[in-house]
Amino acid sequence: MAEQDPSTQELTHTAQVKEDRSARLAVTVFPAIIIVAFLVGFFFPDQTAGLGEFTNIALGIIMFAMGLTLTLPDFALVVKRPLPVLLGTMAQYVIMPVLAVGLVWIFQLPAELAVGVILVGCAPGGTSSNVITYLAKGDVALSVTITSVSTLLAPMITPLLTQWLAGALLPVDAGSMAWSIVQMVLIPIVAGLLVRWLLRQWIDKILPLLPWVSVLGIAYVVIAVVSGSADAIVTAGWLVLLAVIVHNGTGYLLGYGAARLFGYPPRVARTTSVEVGMQNSGLAATLAASHFNPTAALPAAVFSVWHNISGGLLAVFFRWRAAQHAERSLD
């Protein structure tokens, strides 16, 4: 493969810097935007109820934007460092589903909300986890690879786990759900990868805009979901929020602990913590609304708000811990 000339390398580096800056800004304001979206859906349910028809399209656009940010070398770590990628992916699909089932039992959630919590737990990694990992001084390349692998595995793993863990609560059509994920996730991501490969220089110029596509897309999904579950928010909103906070926070702790248990350094442990704790709540909300009902999508909508707030706080904590460790190393 021919090497890039210096001017092309410089343009690529500049585009990457702009993308990182834009992504950090997007994640910083993301919680505020999602909270506004939540309030719009709650206070104006009649005016926004029609948005629910297009949540599948919104999620497909989000996933296409994710595909545009990826390149084939992003998957090189699967070969170069398979064990941390395997650990992060397995932890994602073991820790969060098991936690979800435990919380459903502890809080005695109604069937619709219980299925929603379980579906969040069975979803792949969140699209904003890579930026949170960067802010937390984690291993960004590892984060991108784990997110990508867990997302590409979602059409197979998410429906089967959901059927196994939630099938006793509500009927789960795993085949239909798998096909929905292929349409909303797999095809758009592969299409994004191909477009990036074919139009690399042009796509590099618009990379800074792509985090905002995800932000606005998830905001759209939240408005649509909340508008259809306003009554459930009134009756069980605080219970759902408590379940989401415990689910997310425990995921962070167990993700970090799993990496340290297997002997990985703090940088990898921070990455695994973020990857396990942050879920693709947009996908979970869309699947819940499509295959169950708007009430089942409520936990994912709440998760969208909370995990970005908690992720930012976790990044601040991890940066502080990394600074403390660096100071002790110099003493």
RODO-2510 file (C-alpha; in nm, 4 decimals, decimal comma):
residues 331
     n   res          X          Y          Z
     1     m     0,0000     0,0000     0,0000
     2     a     0,1480     0,3376    -0,0988
     3     e     0,2463     0,5777     0,1764
     4     q     0,0615     0,9057     0,2102
     5     d     0,2544     1,2154     0,1137
     6     p     0,3343     1,4612     0,3963
     7     s     0,0648     1,7110     0,2936
     8     t    -0,2041     1,4405     0,3013
     9     q    -0,0803     1,3164     0,6384
    10     e    -0,0926     1,6718     0,7732
    11     l    -0,4500     1,7176     0,6468
    12     t    -0,5540     1,3884     0,8046
    13     h    -0,3944     1,4873     1,1362
    14     t    -0,5650     1,8274     1,1269
    15     a    -0,8997     1,6623     1,0558
    16     q    -0,8455     1,4241     1,3476
    17     v    -0,7660     1,7137     1,5847
    18     k    -1,0809     1,8979     1,4740
    19     e    -1,2864     1,5796     1,5142
    20     d    -1,1539     1,5247     1,8674
    21     r    -1,2292     1,8859     1,9620
    22     s    -1,5793     1,8654     1,8152
    23     a    -1,6449     1,5308     1,9853
    24     r    -1,5356     1,6675     2,3250
    25     l    -1,7680     1,9646     2,2824
    26     a    -2,0539     1,7418     2,1685
    27     v    -2,0163     1,5118     2,4710
    28     t    -1,9919     1,8134     2,7041
    29     v    -2,3213     1,9637     2,5880
    30     f    -2,4847     1,6293     2,5116
    31     p    -2,6491     1,5857     2,8551
    32     a    -2,8057     1,9319     2,8334
    33     i    -2,9408     1,8619     2,4835
    34     i    -3,0824     1,5247     2,5902
    35     i    -3,2435     1,6766     2,9001
    36     v    -3,4106     1,9373     2,6791
    37     a    -3,5251     1,6599     2,4435
    38     f    -3,6604     1,4668     2,7419
    39     l    -3,8587     1,7692     2,8611
    40     v    -3,9937     1,8424     2,5132
    41     g    -4,1224     1,4878     2,4799
    42     f    -4,2707     1,4938     2,8310
    43     f    -4,4479     1,8302     2,8162
    44     f    -4,5546     1,8150     2,4495
    45     p    -4,6487     1,4484     2,3961
    46     d    -4,9332     1,5170     2,1560
    47     q    -4,7243     1,7412     1,9312
    48     t    -4,4275     1,4996     1,9200
    49     a    -4,6082     1,1637     1,9169
    50     g    -4,5676     1,1309     1,5393
    51     l    -4,1882     1,1250     1,5654
    52     g    -4,1999     0,7634     1,6778
    53     e    -4,2605     0,6466     1,3213
    54     f    -3,9107     0,7498     1,2163
    55     t    -3,6914     0,6387     1,5081
    56     n    -3,5556     0,3477     1,2991
    57     i    -3,4394     0,5938     1,0348
    58     a    -3,2843     0,8215     1,2995
    59     l    -3,0871     0,5310     1,4471
    60     g    -2,9754     0,4225     1,0991
    61     i    -2,8376     0,7727     1,0379
    62     i    -2,6536     0,7599     1,3721
    63     m    -2,4970     0,4249     1,2839
    64     f    -2,4053     0,5435     0,9339
    65     a    -2,2256     0,8408     1,0938
    66     m    -2,0460     0,5967     1,3235
    67     g    -1,9377     0,3949     1,0198
    68     l    -1,7976     0,7093     0,8580
    69     t    -1,5681     0,7592     1,1583
    70     l    -1,4226     0,4081     1,1278
    71     t    -1,1440     0,2728     0,9113
    72     l    -1,0241    -0,0836     0,8636
    73     p    -0,7117    -0,0225     1,0803
    74     d    -0,9508     0,0419     1,3720
    75     f    -1,0108    -0,3328     1,3747
    76     a    -0,6397    -0,4197     1,3719
    77     l    -0,6348    -0,4546     1,7506
    78     v    -0,8539    -0,7639     1,7182
    79     v    -0,5444    -0,9338     1,5743
    80     k    -0,2709    -0,7409     1,7550
    81     r    -0,4252    -0,7390     2,1048
    82     p    -0,7121    -0,9883     2,0989
    83     l    -0,7299    -1,0567     2,4733
    84     p    -0,8243    -0,7057     2,5992
    85     v    -1,0710    -0,6727     2,3102
    86     l    -1,2219    -1,0108     2,4001
    87     l    -1,2369    -0,9190     2,7691
    88     g    -1,4069    -0,5858     2,7025
    89     t    -1,6603    -0,7369     2,4632
    90     m    -1,7410    -1,0338     2,6875
    91     a    -1,7694    -0,8106     2,9939
    92     q    -2,0102    -0,5889     2,7986
    93     y    -2,2389    -0,8801     2,7172
    94     v    -2,2102    -1,0599     3,0528
    95     i    -2,1926    -0,7957     3,3260
    96     m    -2,4645    -0,5582     3,2046
    97     p    -2,7303    -0,8231     3,1216
    98     v    -2,6757    -1,0024     3,4556
    99     l    -2,6943    -0,6709     3,6424
   100     a    -3,0153    -0,5827     3,4579
   101     v    -3,1850    -0,9077     3,5621
   102     g    -3,0741    -0,8552     3,9228
   103     l    -3,2090    -0,4998     3,9314
   104     v    -3,5413    -0,6053     3,7782
   105     w    -3,5783    -0,8557     4,0619
   106     i    -3,4608    -0,6166     4,3359
   107     f    -3,6871    -0,3283     4,2288
   108     q    -3,9762    -0,5572     4,1283
   109     l    -4,0305    -0,3600     3,8091
   110     p    -4,3477    -0,4069     3,6008
   111     a    -4,3033    -0,6273     3,2934
   112     e    -4,2746    -0,3434     3,0380
   113     l    -4,0120    -0,1538     3,2389
   114     a    -3,8307    -0,4754     3,3281
   115     v    -3,7954    -0,5697     2,9618
   116     g    -3,6675    -0,2177     2,8916
   117     v    -3,3965    -0,2444     3,1585
   118     i    -3,2924    -0,5886     3,0331
   119     l    -3,2806    -0,4650     2,6740
   120     v    -3,0501    -0,1803     2,7798
   121     g    -2,8265    -0,4360     2,9487
   122     c    -2,8160    -0,6514     2,6338
   123     a    -2,7273    -0,3591     2,4035
   124     p    -2,3727    -0,3063     2,2692
   125     g    -2,1372    -0,0283     2,3789
   126     g    -2,2422     0,3355     2,3629
   127     t    -2,1395     0,5565     2,0729
   128     s    -1,9996     0,8261     2,3049
   129     s    -1,7796     0,5860     2,5030
   130     n    -1,4778     0,6537     2,2802
   131     v    -1,4738     1,0244     2,3660
   132     i    -1,5323     0,9552     2,7354
   133     t    -1,2387     0,7120     2,7232
   134     y    -1,0235     0,9855     2,5682
   135     l    -1,1218     1,2308     2,8410
   136     a    -1,0556     0,9638     3,1050
   137     k    -0,7003     0,9071     2,9757
   138     g    -0,7866     0,5560     2,8639
   139     d    -0,6824     0,3553     2,5599
   140     v    -0,8849     0,5182     2,2795
   141     a    -0,7815     0,2670     2,0117
   142     l    -0,8957    -0,0178     2,2355
   143     s    -1,2204     0,1652     2,3098
   144     v    -1,2987     0,2144     1,9400
   145     t    -1,2300    -0,1531     1,8694
   146     i    -1,4449    -0,2833     2,1579
   147     t    -1,7332    -0,0533     2,0634
   148     s    -1,7096    -0,1592     1,6991
   149     v    -1,6862    -0,5312     1,7732
   150     s    -1,9702    -0,5296     2,0271
   151     t    -2,1868    -0,3304     1,7851
   152     l    -2,1191    -0,5642     1,4925
   153     l    -2,2034    -0,8622     1,7159
   154     a    -2,5295    -0,7026     1,8298
   155     p    -2,7547    -0,8525     1,5566
   156     m    -2,6726    -1,1975     1,6915
   157     i    -2,6164    -1,1477     2,0644
   158     t    -2,8668    -0,8772     2,1662
   159     p    -3,1839    -1,0572     2,0441
   160     l    -3,0776    -1,3957     2,1865
   161     l    -2,9876    -1,2498     2,5265
   162     t    -3,3091    -1,0490     2,5368
   163     q    -3,5196    -1,3521     2,4485
   164     w    -3,3415    -1,5663     2,7068
   165     l    -3,3561    -1,3130     2,9916
   166     a    -3,6841    -1,1334     2,9195
   167     g    -3,8885    -1,3912     2,7301
   168     a    -4,0766    -1,4905     3,0468
   169     l    -4,1945    -1,1304     3,0942
   170     l    -4,3134    -1,0448     2,7428
   171     p    -4,3024    -1,2332     2,4109
   172     v    -3,9695    -1,1694     2,2351
   173     d    -3,9313    -1,2358     1,8629
   174     a    -3,5524    -1,2760     1,8437
   175     g    -3,5513    -1,3259     1,4679
   176     s    -3,7455    -1,0083     1,3986
   177     m    -3,5298    -0,8144     1,6431
   178     a    -3,2126    -0,9465     1,4797
   179     w    -3,3323    -0,8342     1,1377
   180     s    -3,4162    -0,4890     1,2806
   181     i    -3,0608    -0,4578     1,4162
   182     v    -2,9158    -0,5657     1,0820
   183     q    -3,1192    -0,2940     0,9092
   184     m    -3,0587    -0,0207     1,1674
   185     v    -2,7022    -0,1008     1,2718
   186     l    -2,5058    -0,3458     1,0582
   187     i    -2,5985    -0,2210     0,7098
   188     p    -2,5533     0,1521     0,7927
   189     i    -2,2151     0,0908     0,9623
   190     v    -2,0831    -0,1162     0,6714
   191     a    -2,2139     0,1480     0,4298
   192     g    -2,0358     0,4174     0,6292
   193     l    -1,7119     0,2187     0,6216
   194     l    -1,7353     0,1806     0,2444
   195     v    -1,8105     0,5477     0,1883
   196     r    -1,5156     0,6455     0,4115
   197     w    -1,2902     0,4103     0,2146
   198     l    -1,4064     0,5397    -0,1233
   199     l    -1,4221     0,9110    -0,0353
   200     r    -1,1595     0,9340     0,2392
   201     q    -1,0366     1,2892     0,1732
   202     w    -1,3872     1,4323     0,1409
   203     i    -1,5159     1,2500     0,4503
   204     d    -1,2147     1,3704     0,6525
   205     k    -1,3350     1,7249     0,5967
   206     i    -1,6755     1,6576     0,7560
   207     l    -1,5564     1,4400     1,0461
   208     p    -1,6006     1,7244     1,3007
   209     l    -1,9725     1,7318     1,2158
   210     l    -2,0348     1,3626     1,2770
   211     p    -2,0506     1,3693     1,6612
   212     w    -2,3337     1,6198     1,6272
   213     v    -2,5217     1,3805     1,4007
   214     s    -2,5193     1,1289     1,6855
   215     v    -2,6210     1,3907     1,9421
   216     l    -2,9162     1,5165     1,7375
   217     g    -3,0182     1,1653     1,6345
   218     i    -3,0307     1,0392     1,9929
   219     a    -3,2149     1,3569     2,0973
   220     y    -3,4759     1,2767     1,8315
   221     v    -3,5133     0,9201     1,9633
   222     v    -3,5487     1,0467     2,3222
   223     i    -3,8249     1,2929     2,2264
   224     a    -4,0116     1,0190     2,0401
   225     v    -3,9784     0,7668     2,3234
   226     v    -4,0658     1,0050     2,6059
   227     s    -4,3706     1,1412     2,4243
   228     g    -4,5122     0,7896     2,4166
   229     s    -4,4366     0,7067     2,7796
   230     a    -4,5254     1,0290     2,9653
   231     d    -4,7730     0,8464     3,1894
   232     a    -4,5136     0,5863     3,2861
   233     i    -4,2688     0,8647     3,3760
   234     v    -4,5221     1,0125     3,6184
   235     t    -4,5917     0,6794     3,7884
   236     a    -4,2481     0,5126     3,7843
   237     g    -3,9951     0,7746     3,6705
   238     w    -3,7919     0,7891     3,9916
   239     l    -3,7826     0,4098     4,0208
   240     v    -3,6516     0,3826     3,6649
   241     l    -3,3920     0,6540     3,7307
   242     l    -3,2696     0,4720     4,0420
   243     a    -3,2430     0,1429     3,8521
   244     v    -3,0523     0,3163     3,5698
   245     i    -2,8075     0,4866     3,8093
   246     v    -2,7299     0,1585     3,9891
   247     h    -2,7018    -0,0329     3,6597
   248     n    -2,4663     0,2192     3,5037
   249     g    -2,2505     0,2774     3,8134
   250     t    -2,2109    -0,0904     3,8959
   251     g    -2,1183    -0,1551     3,5330
   252     y    -1,8348     0,0975     3,5628
   253     l    -1,7075    -0,0660     3,8819
   254     l    -1,7258    -0,4246     3,7596
   255     g    -1,5769    -0,3356     3,4210
   256     y    -1,2773    -0,1771     3,5915
   257     g    -1,2487    -0,4663     3,8368
   258     a    -1,2618    -0,7291     3,5630
   259     a    -0,9704    -0,5725     3,3760
   260     r    -0,7604    -0,5409     3,6922
   261     l    -0,8479    -0,8980     3,7915
   262     f    -0,6966    -1,0169     3,4637
   263     g    -0,3815    -0,8160     3,5290
   264     y    -0,4311    -0,5273     3,2862
   265     p    -0,2872    -0,1831     3,3710
   266     p    -0,5076     0,1063     3,4891
   267     r    -0,5247     0,2604     3,1398
   268     v    -0,6869    -0,0536     2,9984
   269     a    -0,9034    -0,0888     3,3107
   270     r    -1,0346     0,2654     3,2662
   271     t    -1,1221     0,1838     2,9067
   272     t    -1,3015    -0,1386     2,9984
   273     s    -1,4899     0,0416     3,2740
   274     v    -1,6271     0,2999     3,0314
   275     e    -1,7063     0,0424     2,7628
   276     v    -1,8999    -0,1797     3,0019
   277     g    -2,0899     0,0987     3,1783
   278     m    -2,1996     0,2955     2,8706
   279     q    -2,4660     0,1334     2,6535
   280     n    -2,6063     0,2101     2,3096
   281     s    -2,9260     0,3444     2,4637
   282     g    -3,0459     0,4809     2,1302
   283     l    -3,0534     0,1281     1,9894
   284     a    -3,2198    -0,0088     2,3035
   285     a    -3,4872     0,2624     2,2954
   286     t    -3,5626     0,2079     1,9280
   287     l    -3,5834    -0,1714     1,9649
   288     a    -3,8047    -0,1406     2,2735
   289     a    -4,0433     0,0994     2,1024
   290     s    -4,0530    -0,1106     1,7849
   291     h    -4,0855    -0,4581     1,9363
   292     f    -4,2632    -0,3856     2,2659
   293     n    -4,4152    -0,0471     2,3540
   294     p    -4,3086     0,3102     2,4465
   295     t    -4,3114     0,2267     2,8179
   296     a    -4,0476    -0,0428     2,7596
   297     a    -3,8316     0,2226     2,5901
   298     l    -3,8372     0,4527     2,8951
   299     p    -3,5332     0,2973     3,0749
   300     a    -3,3233     0,3483     2,7602
   301     a    -3,4351     0,7118     2,7322
   302     v    -3,3383     0,7744     3,0948
   303     f    -3,0102     0,5892     3,0380
   304     s    -2,9344     0,8249     2,7465
   305     v    -2,9436     1,1188     2,9833
   306     w    -2,7717     0,9616     3,2803
   307     h    -2,4805     0,7688     3,1285
   308     n    -2,3436     1,0776     2,9564
   309     i    -2,3583     1,2768     3,2792
   310     s    -2,1990     0,9952     3,4775
   311     g    -1,9447     0,9316     3,2000
   312     g    -1,8244     1,2904     3,2174
   313     l    -1,7943     1,2709     3,5961
   314     l    -1,6124     0,9386     3,5709
   315     a    -1,3666     1,0890     3,3212
   316     v    -1,2880     1,3724     3,5655
   317     f    -1,2284     1,1168     3,8428
   318     f    -1,0062     0,8954     3,6266
   319     r    -0,8003     1,1957     3,5112
   320     w    -0,7498     1,2974     3,8733
   321     r    -0,6452     0,9433     3,9666
   322     a    -0,4042     0,9281     3,6713
   323     a    -0,2493     1,2612     3,7795
   324     q    -0,2117     1,1353     4,1377
   325     h    -0,0444     0,8180     4,0117
   326     a     0,1929     1,0185     3,7936
   327     e     0,2921     1,2382     4,0873
   328     r     0,3649     0,9356     4,3074
   329     s     0,5773     0,7859     4,0286
   330     l     0,7919     1,0985     4,0219
   331     d     0,8491     1,0994     4,3999
***
